[in-house]
């Protein structure tokens, strides 16, 4: 490349994986303040609100109340969007007497108010729209490819910098997947998923969330970003935003298969599924469960995931479900299949092993993938249909302190016998 400025790094991104390992090592010997300082300085360098949250958590562990609140304030400046972050980081009580607490409380109240306003909701496609320019430069000049990918993050929004922290971790990961291993897939992705298609998803999802605001007064509405990911996950939550990986929604007969593993081949889905998955992930934002024992086993996971798929169906025209859910419903419509699934589910209901039921695209042979989601969908739908107070029913499936209650008050009580 002839223009020197094109290959000048905009900033120097830290390797978040390395930062995490160093902090884990410090925490293991009780050096929480040092771990907090490392997270805090990483937050400054990478401009990531999430790293300041980690710093606040570790300052709290070190009983440094003022420092933990300073880290929270920094996180807010970089996009923190969780008004309950003091409870989540464990510093709600320990910081009550800090002179900084009143200011932080006021800032968090503003966030809480903003999150409950449906007009705050927005689906942002800019991370995908602007990615391709950097991708082209990285392909054309592979010697400097990592610089272009780094600049994509450095010149992006605070939300994208949080995504780097939570998903990419380092530029080497981006380079190895996007440029070295799967460039043909990303070239295809660029042509297959157009800006107009993403705009349509944004419009339809926004209408669904507006409908949700009328069904559930306690609804919250975080910003949602559609991003290029590393072909290893479709939805990610941080304390600031929701992210949807566009690369998991491009299945077609013309999709290049080279270098895609079995999980990717089994999990990449049709573009039509994006709006369903996007709103599914937004339903996770609404959840708050205090059945901590149930959350760790299949019983709780059925409700946690199934409630999202069910609520999505409430928000779609004619209560339509995603193609993936419909395939599973078609399978369960056969009595032999249904009886088999019920027997298996009874056996596994209290298991920590989810491999037969969830996150098993391409890895399960005796049944369709992700049947746990669909069984949870059916349980939550039945619970809702049985309830006289529909608004209360929605609150229950999103915030219950007893997952068994949902099953017990559905037509699937036999699972508990």
Beta strands, then each sheet from edge to edge (+ up, - down):
strand 1: 123-124
strand 2: 224-227
strand 3: 235-237
strand 4: 242-245
sheet 1: 1+ 2+ 4+ 3-
end
